[in-house]
Amino acid sequence: MKRTKKAVRSRAGNHAGGDETRQSSGQIVYSLLREKILSMEMAPNAELDEVRISNEMGFSRTPIREALIRLASDGLVVLAPNRSARVAPLDFDQLPQILEALELYERVTTRWAALRRQPAHIELLEQRNAEFEQASAGGNPRLIVEANWMFHDAINQACGNKFLAADCSKMLRSVMRLSILAFKPADVRKSTYGDVVEQHRQMIAAIKNRDPDAAEKLVFRHSDEFRDRIRSFVAGTNTADFSLSPRK
């Protein structure tokens, strides 16, 4: 169904909190497309035709192009010369290398956050963990994964190196779709979110106490559990675990 610009603006305004956080056209398009990509409403490798998006959303092609460029910088869109943009694929063959690099990034940014953090960073980390706990109580994987990204992005911002912070946060963005899929099972929600909240608290305490060794160890353990969950989801259940009853 075609949406008018007024309808899209209304939806985006309600999502962002009304007139106090009024967004530019490019920001609105970015937020809406990003939501569709992360929720998998737009499938991996789906074509993103600027004309079609313009007709559906009621915006000119300029803010749409701006949004696509931003999404490409997030690793969610692929831009190619003389071709339509596409939703970034889920490259399972590259996943081991991505997770390996992500581990190193997070260990560095968390260690440096413990050495360089300011009081405002601790306040933000506590706020982000409270938001994660609230999202976990709601049980929506999409919101849970977003809140978790916000927490780790706050650690990255505290590390004092804008280049490492940007690269680590971007890499975390690149695995968000897989994270959402991997966190969907009900047993995962019930059994692990409380543990994640507590792990976040321990990481905040280590950063607050300026203990880089403890902070690095905690984020390694924390991220290792995440990597195992992603690997288990990608690999699926081993068929050797199943027992087939004789046909009656």
C-alpha positions in Angstrom: 0.0 0.0 0.0 1.3 3.4 -1.0 2.0 5.7 2.0 1.7 9.5 1.7 4.5 11.7 3.0 2.2 12.9 5.7 1.5 9.4 6.9 5.2 8.5 6.9 6.1 11.7 8.8 3.4 11.0 11.3 4.7 7.5 11.9 8.3 8.6 12.2 7.3 11.5 14.5 5.4 9.2 16.8 8.3 6.8 16.9 10.8 9.5 17.7 8.7 11.3 20.4 6.9 14.0 18.5 7.9 17.6 17.6 10.6 17.8 20.2 12.7 15.4 18.1 11.5 16.3 14.6 13.7 14.7 12.0 14.9 15.7 8.6 13.5 13.9 5.6 16.8 12.0 5.2 16.7 10.9 8.8 13.1 9.7 8.5 13.8 7.7 5.4 16.9 6.3 7.0 15.0 5.2 10.2 12.2 3.6 8.2 14.4 1.7 5.8 16.7 0.6 8.6 13.8 -0.8 10.5 12.6 -2.7 7.5 16.1 -4.2 6.9 16.7 -5.1 10.6 13.3 -6.7 11.0 13.9 -8.7 7.7 10.8 -7.1 6.1 13.4 -6.3 3.4 15.2 -9.5 2.7 19.0 -9.8 2.2 20.0 -9.0 -1.4 16.6 -7.3 -2.0 16.8 -4.5 -4.6 16.3 -0.9 -3.2 15.0 1.0 -6.2 15.0 4.8 -5.5 12.1 5.5 -7.7 9.9 2.8 -6.1 10.9 3.9 -2.6 10.2 7.5 -3.5 6.7 6.6 -4.7 5.9 4.5 -1.7 7.2 7.0 0.9 6.4 10.2 -0.8 9.8 11.7 -0.6 12.1 13.0 -3.3 15.1 10.9 -4.3 17.6 13.2 -2.6 16.8 12.2 1.0 16.4 8.6 -0.1 19.9 8.6 -1.6 21.2 10.2 1.6 19.5 7.4 3.6 21.0 4.7 1.4 24.5 6.1 1.8 24.1 6.1 5.6 22.8 2.6 5.6 25.8 1.5 3.4 28.1 3.0 6.1 26.2 0.9 8.7 27.0 -2.2 6.6 23.2 -2.8 5.9 23.2 -1.7 2.3 25.5 -2.4 -0.7 26.0 0.4 -3.3 27.5 -0.4 -6.7 28.2 1.8 -9.7 25.4 1.9 -12.3 23.3 -0.5 -10.3 20.5 -0.2 -7.8 21.3 -0.4 -4.2 20.6 -3.7 -2.5 20.1 -4.9 1.1 23.4 -6.3 2.3 23.6 -10.1 2.1 24.1 -12.3 5.2 27.5 -13.7 4.3 27.6 -16.9 6.5 31.0 -17.8 5.0 32.5 -14.6 6.3 30.9 -14.9 9.7 33.9 -16.6 11.5 36.2 -13.8 10.4 33.7 -11.1 11.4 33.2 -12.6 14.9 37.0 -13.0 15.3 37.6 -9.3 14.4 34.7 -8.2 16.5 36.2 -10.0 19.6 39.4 -8.1 19.2 37.7 -4.7 18.7 35.5 -5.2 21.8 38.4 -6.2 24.0 40.4 -3.1 22.9 37.6 -0.6 23.3 36.4 -2.0 26.6 40.0 -2.0 28.0 40.6 1.5 26.9 37.2 2.6 28.2 38.3 1.5 31.7 41.4 3.6 31.3 39.9 6.7 29.7 36.2 6.9 30.7 34.7 10.0 32.1 31.9 10.3 34.7 29.3 11.0 32.0 30.3 7.7 30.3 29.4 5.7 33.4 26.0 7.5 33.7 25.3 6.6 30.1 26.3 3.0 30.5 24.0 2.6 33.5 21.2 4.2 31.5 21.8 2.0 28.5 21.8 -1.2 30.7 18.5 -0.1 32.3 17.0 0.3 28.8 18.3 -3.1 27.9 16.7 -4.6 31.0 13.4 -2.9 30.1 13.6 -4.2 26.6 14.3 -7.7 27.8 11.2 -7.6 29.9 9.1 -6.8 26.8 10.5 -9.9 25.0 10.8 -8.2 21.5 14.0 -9.5 20.0 14.3 -6.5 17.7 14.2 -4.0 20.6 16.4 -6.2 22.8 19.2 -6.4 20.2 18.9 -2.6 19.5 19.2 -1.9 23.2 22.2 -4.2 23.5 23.9 -2.4 20.6 23.3 0.9 22.3 25.0 -0.4 25.5 28.1 -1.6 23.6 28.2 1.5 21.5 28.4 3.5 24.8 31.4 1.5 25.8 33.0 2.2 22.4 32.4 5.9 22.8 34.1 5.8 26.2 37.3 4.3 24.8 38.7 7.6 23.7 39.5 6.6 20.1 36.8 7.7 17.6 38.2 5.5 14.8 38.1 2.3 16.9 34.7 3.3 18.3 33.2 3.8 14.9 34.6 0.6 13.5 33.5 -1.6 16.4 30.0 -0.1 16.4 29.7 -0.6 12.7 30.8 -4.2 13.0 28.2 -4.8 15.7 25.6 -3.3 13.3 26.6 -5.8 10.6 25.6 -8.8 12.8 22.4 -7.3 14.2 20.1 -9.2 11.8 21.7 -12.5 12.8 21.4 -11.4 16.4 17.7 -10.8 16.1 17.1 -14.2 14.5 19.3 -16.0 17.1 17.5 -14.3 20.0 14.0 -15.2 18.9 13.5 -18.6 20.6 11.5 -18.3 23.8 13.9 -20.3 25.8 16.7 -17.9 25.0 14.6 -15.0 26.3 13.7 -16.7 29.5 17.1 -18.1 30.4 19.7 -15.6 29.4 18.6 -12.0 29.5 18.9 -11.7 33.2 22.4 -13.1 32.9 23.2 -10.5 30.3 22.0 -7.6 32.4 24.2 -8.8 35.3 27.2 -9.2 33.0 26.6 -5.6 31.8 26.6 -4.5 35.4 29.9 -6.2 36.1 31.4 -4.6 33.0 30.2 -1.2 34.1 31.7 -1.8 37.6 35.1 -2.7 36.1 35.1 0.3 33.8 34.0 2.6 36.7 36.8 1.2 38.9 39.4 1.7 36.1 40.3 -2.0 36.0 41.2 -2.7 32.4 42.2 -6.3 33.0 38.8 -7.2 34.6 36.9 -5.2 32.0 38.7 -7.1 29.1 38.1 -10.5 30.7 34.4 -9.7 31.3 33.7 -8.5 27.7 35.6 -11.5 26.4 33.4 -13.9 28.3 30.3 -11.8 27.4 31.1 -11.7 23.7 32.1 -15.4 23.7 28.6 -16.4 24.8 27.2 -14.2 22.0 29.5 -15.8 19.4 28.4 -19.3 20.6 24.8 -18.4 20.3 25.3 -17.1 16.7 27.3 -20.2 15.7 24.6 -22.5 17.1 21.9 -20.6 15.2 23.8 -20.7 11.9 24.9 -24.4 12.3 21.4 -25.5 13.4 20.6 -28.6 15.4 22.7 -31.7 14.7 20.4 -34.4 13.2 22.3 -37.0 15.3 20.4 -35.6 18.2 17.1 -36.8 16.8 15.6 -40.2 17.4 13.0 -41.4 14.8 10.3 -43.7 16.0 9.3 -46.6 13.7 6.4 -45.8 11.5 3.2 -47.4 12.7 
